[in-house]
Amino acid sequence: MEFDKVVEKRRSIRSFKKKAANWRVAIEAIDSIRNNPFAGNKNNLHFIIVEDSKKIDNISKCCEQDWILDSNLLVLVCSDESLIEEMYGERGRIYSRQQAGAAIMTLLLKLTDAGAAACWVGAYNDKEIRDILKIPEKINIEAVIPIGYASGKNEKPRKNEPKMYWESWGERKRPTIFTEPGIHDNI
Ligand SMILES: Cc1cc2nc3c(=O)[nH]c(=O)nc-3n(C[C@H](O)[C@H](O)[C@H](O)COP(=O)(O)O)c2cc1C
């Protein structure tokens, strides 16, 4: 799919068809993050694929979001911030969360491109999920991503206007003192 189409098509889908999503779609989405940027080029992310319906049931309870039960396939995105902290100290913890977020987005776009539907779920009880999936204490749980195929259309219009400034905070007009280079002159 064309890049703009994928970006536009991606939606948080919370209602899935009965048709189950194949684990291969999850593997391909996870694999796509190998091209992501990582601070110090250190990939500190871990992914857990969950197909067991009992576990999905329990994780849905940890999130207090019943719609997750409609999915037969979850991906949990986890990070080991200690690896980045070793390189960058305190700031490494920020990098770790940032690169997890970037990877989650890549994953969601790849799933969209594959015709699947998903949602970034960030509200859950960490400890309960940790217990169910045996995730070590030092690992952060960054997101739960239920995957399936969208039932019905999501036509809700977007309203997230980017807040954009020129040269300094709050300046909404581009100063006219600059010349107008041709678009993509340097390519
Ligand atoms: C950090 C983060 C946490 C989120 N947590 C949840 C969640 O727990 N449950 C949920 O249904 N959606 C969750 N969402 C999805 C947002 O609600 C959704 O992205 C937003 O409403 C915009 O809709 P769209 O993704 O369809 O463009 C989360 C999104 C982000 C970025």
The ligand as an SDF file (V2000), in Angstrom:
LIG
                    3D

 31 33  0  0  0  0  0  0  0  0999 V2000
   -0.0960    5.5870   24.7450 C   0  0  0  0  0  0  0  0  0  0  0  0
   -1.4660    5.1930   24.2470 C   0  0  0  0  0  0  0  0  0  0  0  0
   -2.2890    4.4300   25.0580 C   0  0  0  0  0  0  0  0  0  0  0  0
   -3.5510    4.0240   24.5900 C   0  0  0  0  0  0  0  0  0  0  0  0
   -4.3090    3.2100   25.3850 N   0  0  0  0  0  0  0  0  0  0  0  0
   -5.5090    2.7860   24.9300 C   0  0  0  0  0  0  0  0  0  0  0  0
   -6.2690    1.8790   25.7130 C   0  0  0  0  0  0  0  0  0  0  0  0
   -5.8840    1.4580   26.8020 O   0  0  0  0  0  0  0  0  0  0  0  0
   -7.4560    1.4620   25.1940 N   0  0  0  0  0  0  0  0  0  0  0  0
   -7.9120    1.8710   23.9760 C   0  0  0  0  0  0  0  0  0  0  0  0
   -9.0000    1.4340   23.5790 O   0  0  0  0  0  0  0  0  0  0  0  0
   -7.2100    2.7370   23.2070 N   0  0  0  0  0  0  0  0  0  0  0  0
   -6.0050    3.1860   23.6500 C   0  0  0  0  0  0  0  0  0  0  0  0
   -5.2370    4.0070   22.8640 N   0  0  0  0  0  0  0  0  0  0  0  0
   -5.7120    4.3860   21.5120 C   0  0  0  0  0  0  0  0  0  0  0  0
   -6.2490    5.8260   21.4430 C   0  0  0  0  0  0  0  0  0  0  0  0
   -7.4610    5.9090   22.1310 O   0  0  0  0  0  0  0  0  0  0  0  0
   -6.3910    6.2150   19.9540 C   0  0  0  0  0  0  0  0  0  0  0  0
   -5.1320    6.1920   19.3340 O   0  0  0  0  0  0  0  0  0  0  0  0
   -7.0100    7.6060   19.7700 C   0  0  0  0  0  0  0  0  0  0  0  0
   -8.3270    7.6340   20.2320 O   0  0  0  0  0  0  0  0  0  0  0  0
   -6.9930    8.0580   18.3030 C   0  0  0  0  0  0  0  0  0  0  0  0
   -7.6860    7.1480   17.4810 O   0  0  0  0  0  0  0  0  0  0  0  0
   -6.9790    6.4320   16.2380 P   0  0  0  0  0  0  0  0  0  0  0  0
   -5.8480    5.5930   16.7830 O   0  0  0  0  0  0  0  0  0  0  0  0
   -8.0540    5.5910   15.6130 O   0  0  0  0  0  0  0  0  0  0  0  0
   -6.4540    7.4770   15.3080 O   0  0  0  0  0  0  0  0  0  0  0  0
   -3.9900    4.4150   23.2980 C   0  0  0  0  0  0  0  0  0  0  0  0
   -3.1460    5.1830   22.4870 C   0  0  0  0  0  0  0  0  0  0  0  0
   -1.8930    5.5490   22.9330 C   0  0  0  0  0  0  0  0  0  0  0  0
   -0.9820    6.3290   22.0170 C   0  0  0  0  0  0  0  0  0  0  0  0
  1  2  1  0
  2  3  1  0
  2 30  2  0
  3  4  2  0
  4  5  1  0
  4 28  1  0
  5  6  2  0
  6  7  1  0
  6 13  1  0
  7  8  2  0
  7  9  1  0
  9 10  1  0
 10 11  2  0
 10 12  1  0
 12 13  2  0
 13 14  1  0
 14 15  1  0
 14 28  1  0
 15 16  1  0
 16 17  1  0
 16 18  1  0
 18 19  1  0
 18 20  1  0
 20 21  1  0
 20 22  1  0
 22 23  1  0
 23 24  1  0
 24 25  2  0
 24 26  1  0
 24 27  1  0
 28 29  2  0
 29 30  1  0
 30 31  1  0
M  END
$$$$
